[in-house]
């Protein structure tokens, strides 16, 4: 699969993130909106990187699970 196709598929799957590949060949994603302190406390990251598209997708799924856990717990910033 082409580089552009990987980018497009991941971007569609994770619309709250900007996805790109660096000149060095690493895959990156950064959130469109800032994190709350509660999300940061749970381990959510503003930007993540990976060696390849599959690893990036896996890390993005992990980040989404952390965010959903925070939302379910009802924790908010004060």
Secondary structure, DSSP 8 states (H G I E B T S, - for coil): --HHHHHHHHHHH-TTEEEEE-TTS-EEEEESS---HHHHHTT--SEEEESSHHHHHHHHHHHHHHHHHHHHHT----
